[in-house]
Amino acid sequence: MKKKWKCACGYVHDGDAPPAKCPKCGAPPEKFTLLDEAAANLVERSRRTNMLHARVIDLARQIEGVCREGIQDALDPGCVDVFNKSLLASYEMMKLSMTELAGHMSKGKWG
């Protein structure tokens, strides 16, 4: 695993040395701190989990779009009911993952 360097702004760089300047805030290399192995491993693990949450959020938004189409189509009351219930479930899925990501960010499980 490559070394991980964290800028004062929170940006995490992967490499043998910090970048010449932070791509996010423009800070010089002196503003970067080398993460220890435990912190670097947490960032690496978190990246995967955070991407999975991002996929859940994206899929929930796709389900939302399909449900809205189904509600507009209004074939019959049973279909509209299923689409309305599925729409609410997609919101719940999306909010759960968004809340989890917010928790990850507050705990430094990001990068």
C-alpha positions as YAML, in Angstrom:
chain: A
units: angstrom
residues:
- id: 1
  name: MET
  ca: [0.00, 0.00, 0.00]
- id: 2
  name: LYS
  ca: [1.25, 3.47, -0.86]
- id: 3
  name: LYS
  ca: [1.93, 5.98, 1.86]
- id: 4
  name: LYS
  ca: [-0.92, 8.36, 2.61]
- id: 5
  name: TRP
  ca: [-0.41, 12.06, 3.30]
- id: 6
  name: LYS
  ca: [-3.19, 14.20, 4.76]
- id: 7
  name: CYS
  ca: [-3.38, 17.93, 4.10]
- id: 8
  name: ALA
  ca: [-4.57, 20.38, 6.72]
- id: 9
  name: CYS
  ca: [-7.74, 20.78, 4.59]
- id: 10
  name: GLY
  ca: [-8.47, 17.02, 4.82]
- id: 11
  name: TYR
  ca: [-7.39, 15.97, 1.31]
- id: 12
  name: VAL
  ca: [-5.54, 12.61, 1.34]
- id: 13
  name: HIS
  ca: [-2.73, 12.03, -1.18]
- id: 14
  name: ASP
  ca: [-1.35, 8.58, -2.03]
- id: 15
  name: GLY
  ca: [2.37, 8.47, -2.82]
- id: 16
  name: ASP
  ca: [5.90, 8.25, -1.53]
- id: 17
  name: ALA
  ca: [5.92, 12.00, -0.78]
- id: 18
  name: PRO
  ca: [3.31, 14.74, -0.45]
- id: 19
  name: PRO
  ca: [2.41, 16.58, -3.65]
- id: 20
  name: ALA
  ca: [4.08, 19.89, -4.60]
- id: 21
  name: LYS
  ca: [0.77, 21.54, -3.69]
- id: 22
  name: CYS
  ca: [-2.62, 20.30, -2.51]
- id: 23
  name: PRO
  ca: [-5.02, 19.82, -5.42]
- id: 24
  name: LYS
  ca: [-7.90, 20.98, -3.22]
- id: 25
  name: CYS
  ca: [-6.58, 24.02, -1.36]
- id: 26
  name: GLY
  ca: [-3.18, 24.72, -2.91]
- id: 27
  name: ALA
  ca: [-1.26, 24.23, 0.36]
- id: 28
  name: PRO
  ca: [2.47, 23.45, 0.15]
- id: 29
  name: PRO
  ca: [3.91, 20.01, 1.08]
- id: 30
  name: GLU
  ca: [4.68, 21.23, 4.62]
- id: 31
  name: LYS
  ca: [0.94, 21.25, 5.35]
- id: 32
  name: PHE
  ca: [0.74, 17.48, 4.78]
- id: 33
  name: THR
  ca: [1.10, 14.90, 7.56]
- id: 34
  name: LEU
  ca: [2.15, 11.31, 6.91]
- id: 35
  name: LEU
  ca: [-0.58, 9.00, 8.21]
- id: 36
  name: ASP
  ca: [0.54, 6.09, 10.37]
- id: 37
  name: GLU
  ca: [-0.21, 2.56, 9.18]
- id: 38
  name: ALA
  ca: [-3.45, 2.23, 11.19]
- id: 39
  name: ALA
  ca: [-4.84, 5.54, 9.90]
- id: 40
  name: ALA
  ca: [-3.76, 4.73, 6.32]
- id: 41
  name: ASN
  ca: [-5.46, 1.33, 6.53]
- id: 42
  name: LEU
  ca: [-8.64, 2.96, 7.83]
- id: 43
  name: VAL
  ca: [-8.65, 5.39, 4.90]
- id: 44
  name: GLU
  ca: [-8.16, 2.53, 2.44]
- id: 45
  name: ARG
  ca: [-10.98, 0.45, 3.96]
- id: 46
  name: SER
  ca: [-13.24, 3.47, 4.22]
- id: 47
  name: ARG
  ca: [-12.76, 4.36, 0.56]
- id: 48
  name: ARG
  ca: [-14.28, 1.03, -0.47]
- id: 49
  name: THR
  ca: [-17.20, 1.21, 1.94]
- id: 50
  name: ASN
  ca: [-17.87, 4.86, 1.08]
- id: 51
  name: MET
  ca: [-17.98, 3.98, -2.63]
- id: 52
  name: LEU
  ca: [-20.50, 1.22, -1.84]
- id: 53
  name: HIS
  ca: [-22.67, 3.74, 0.00]
- id: 54
  name: ALA
  ca: [-22.36, 6.12, -2.96]
- id: 55
  name: ARG
  ca: [-23.60, 3.31, -5.22]
- id: 56
  name: VAL
  ca: [-26.59, 2.66, -2.91]
- id: 57
  name: ILE
  ca: [-27.44, 6.38, -3.05]
- id: 58
  name: ASP
  ca: [-27.19, 6.38, -6.85]
- id: 59
  name: LEU
  ca: [-29.33, 3.25, -7.17]
- id: 60
  name: ALA
  ca: [-31.92, 4.71, -4.78]
- id: 61
  name: ARG
  ca: [-32.11, 7.80, -7.01]
- id: 62
  name: GLN
  ca: [-32.63, 5.56, -10.04]
- id: 63
  name: ILE
  ca: [-35.40, 3.68, -8.21]
- id: 64
  name: GLU
  ca: [-36.97, 7.05, -7.38]
- id: 65
  name: GLY
  ca: [-37.08, 7.93, -11.08]
- id: 66
  name: VAL
  ca: [-38.64, 4.60, -12.04]
- id: 67
  name: CYS
  ca: [-41.24, 4.94, -9.30]
- id: 68
  name: ARG
  ca: [-42.18, 8.43, -10.45]
- id: 69
  name: GLU
  ca: [-42.65, 7.08, -13.99]
- id: 70
  name: GLY
  ca: [-44.82, 4.27, -12.63]
- id: 71
  name: ILE
  ca: [-46.91, 6.70, -10.60]
- id: 72
  name: GLN
  ca: [-47.43, 8.88, -13.69]
- id: 73
  name: ASP
  ca: [-48.31, 5.83, -15.80]
- id: 74
  name: ALA
  ca: [-51.05, 4.99, -13.29]
- id: 75
  name: LEU
  ca: [-52.04, 1.67, -14.85]
- id: 76
  name: ASP
  ca: [-54.19, 0.82, -11.85]
- id: 77
  name: PRO
  ca: [-54.45, 1.65, -8.12]
- id: 78
  name: GLY
  ca: [-52.43, -1.44, -7.12]
- id: 79
  name: CYS
  ca: [-49.50, -0.41, -9.32]
- id: 80
  name: VAL
  ca: [-49.59, 3.17, -8.07]
- id: 81
  name: ASP
  ca: [-49.61, 1.88, -4.48]
- id: 82
  name: VAL
  ca: [-46.54, -0.31, -5.11]
- id: 83
  name: PHE
  ca: [-44.70, 2.58, -6.78]
- id: 84
  name: ASN
  ca: [-45.58, 4.95, -3.93]
- id: 85
  name: LYS
  ca: [-44.36, 2.46, -1.32]
- id: 86
  name: SER
  ca: [-41.19, 1.78, -3.31]
- id: 87
  name: LEU
  ca: [-40.58, 5.51, -3.65]
- id: 88
  name: LEU
  ca: [-40.72, 5.90, 0.13]
- id: 89
  name: ALA
  ca: [-38.40, 2.90, 0.55]
- id: 90
  name: SER
  ca: [-35.90, 4.43, -1.90]
- id: 91
  name: TYR
  ca: [-35.84, 7.65, 0.14]
- id: 92
  name: GLU
  ca: [-35.19, 5.60, 3.28]
- id: 93
  name: MET
  ca: [-32.32, 3.69, 1.61]
- id: 94
  name: MET
  ca: [-30.79, 6.92, 0.37]
- id: 95
  name: LYS
  ca: [-31.07, 8.66, 3.76]
- id: 96
  name: LEU
  ca: [-29.55, 5.69, 5.61]
- id: 97
  name: SER
  ca: [-26.45, 5.67, 3.42]
- id: 98
  name: MET
  ca: [-26.16, 9.46, 3.48]
- id: 99
  name: THR
  ca: [-26.30, 9.41, 7.28]
- id: 100
  name: GLU
  ca: [-23.65, 6.70, 7.43]
- id: 101
  name: LEU
  ca: [-21.37, 8.71, 5.12]
- id: 102
  name: ALA
  ca: [-21.81, 11.79, 7.30]
- id: 103
  name: GLY
  ca: [-20.74, 9.70, 10.29]
- id: 104
  name: HIS
  ca: [-17.70, 8.43, 8.40]
- id: 105
  name: MET
  ca: [-16.65, 11.98, 7.55]
- id: 106
  name: SER
  ca: [-16.98, 13.13, 11.16]
- id: 107
  name: LYS
  ca: [-14.80, 10.18, 12.31]
- id: 108
  name: GLY
  ca: [-12.10, 10.70, 9.67]
- id: 109
  name: LYS
  ca: [-13.11, 7.57, 7.76]
- id: 110
  name: TRP
  ca: [-12.67, 9.34, 4.47]
- id: 111
  name: GLY
  ca: [-9.91, 10.08, 2.06]
...
